Amino acid sequence: MTVSSLPILSIVTFLPLAGAIAIAFVPRGRPDLVRWVALGTAGLTWIFSLFLLLGFIPGREAAGGFQFVEQADWIPAFGIQYKLGVDGLSLVLVVLTTTLTWISILASFRSITERVKEYMVSFLILEVGMIGVFLSLDLFLFYIFWEVVLVPMYLIIGIWGGPNRIYATIKFVLYTLVGSLLMLVAILATGFAYSAGHGGQWLGAFDFLSLRQYAGTAGFSDTLQLFAFAAFFLAFAIKVPMFPFHTWLPDAHVEAPTAGSVILAGVLLKLGGYGFIRLALPLSPDAARTYGPAIIVLSLIAIIYGAIVALVQPDLKKLVAYSSVSHMGFVTLGIFIFQEQGLDGAILQMVNHGLITGALFLLVGIIYERTHDRTIAKMGGLSSATPVYAAAFGFFAFASAGLPGLAGFVGEFLVLVGSWAYSPPVAAIASLVMVLGAAYLLWMFQRLFTGELSDFLRGLGHHLTDMNPIEAMTLVPLGTMIVVFGLFPGLVLDLVSGTVHSVLSGVDGATAVHLSLGR
């Protein structure tokens, strides 16, 4: 039996749901069994995603560039289908999701001690939603999975979060709901327009492949594109998050448990970047060109603003959160300069940011479990008490700063190369901000680890221990991938080359067609 003979996409998507159902039948008094069932389910899902990776053929133009397509009618009266498919972009993000999920669950073994059963169920359902978003080829199904993500993340922050978790969850939900509703309006408007252009027939009205083909030929009207793209933009910009829609992120990160922050930064932010590449650009190519310069300006502001605010943060977790605003600014910049190198860099940056920032949040959680504090000013001299932890933190901090040879460098470099082709001043601004990134990370490292052990840490006595084997086990896979992707970025770039070519040729081709029609 081969991978192609199995409903591999449905297995990868819904296996975590099966695990969540199994956990529901585990007695509440057996939290260790709950933990192992959750970890086993997440690990098995990860293995199936690797089988999917091994069976994927880069560059194969089947089913519109998607492979392993699974399709069945769901609501035929409105052309809504259960349709899943994978291309290079969705594949790398699915594997990133399954990798970070089992690592996050393992990292929660010691930190989550109350309502373990509900926590693990929430985490596995969250994985279902995230994978479903990346694999959906029906826009209505895409929206369903997008909304599924909201509920478990709300619970993870709201129940197992910090003292101000209620404020953070309400802010997170309000921002996300506004974006989701706008996206639903854009999906419905696009579907109605497609149906109207096909004599009122609903077949294919929400099918991504049909809509993409229609957008590249006859195309949607300029007015519809402008309004649909604006709605898509707000939904995805909030999720990225782009400036000025970023204010929910630091609060959510600070209050979320460690594993929640890992998934929030590592995967949930990528839903926005994925949405731009998968839906906004192919379905509204002319509007993307129209709005592009304004989005580039917002991206540059996000890069600068995130770095400057991170530089002055007193809270370690908030510093890493604001660094995400800056790093994700490179993602949106790479997308909207409409250059091959830029889009390559944006996708690679999404993967690298998930690995690096996920690891940094794990490291923040390790020291917080020992000190119950994240104030940078209270730390100092940690390298003498926790040398292994200091070495690990230094490695991931240098990766985040873009040290050549590690994964963080290649994505930003490609974005800068594409930016130079688009506009040298844009590239110059983005390049200068990389210096700020190195500044806040190295200054943070200096304050945490150099000098004599601070009075606050000295007072902890025997509680200040170095990393244990489980903590090291969560970081080793991430560190390994950061080195591998830093030295061999082609492992990712070769997978996504078909997607990059399809998206950019779709934008350029649609623009050329519409110009020839005088639109």
Protein Blocks (a to p, Z undefined) as FASTA:
>chain_A
ZZklpcfklmmmmmmmmmmmmmmmpcfklmmlmmmmmmmmmmmmmmmmmmmmmmpcghia
gehhiahiacddfblmnopacdddddfklmmmmmmmmmmmmmmmmmmmmmpmghklmmmm
mmmmmmmmmmmmmmpcbfklmmmmmmmmmmmmmmmmmmmmcfklmmmmmmmmmmmmmmmm
mmmmmmmmmmmmmmmmngopaghklgmklmmmmmmmnopafklmmmmmmmmmmmmmmmmp
ccfklmmmmmmmmmpcfklmmmmmmmmmmmmmmmmmmmmmmmmmmlmmmmmmmmmmmmmm
mmmmmmmmmmmpcbfklmmmmmmmmmmmmmmmmmmnopaklmmmmmmmmmmmmmmmmmmm
mmmmmmmmmnopabfklgghklmmmmmlmmmmmmmmmmmnopahiaklmmmmmmmmmmmm
mommlmmmmmmmmmmmmmmmmmmmmmmmgcjddfklmmnmmmlccddfklmmmmmmmmmm
mmmmmmmmmlmmmmmmmmmmmmmmmmmmmmmmmmmnoZZ
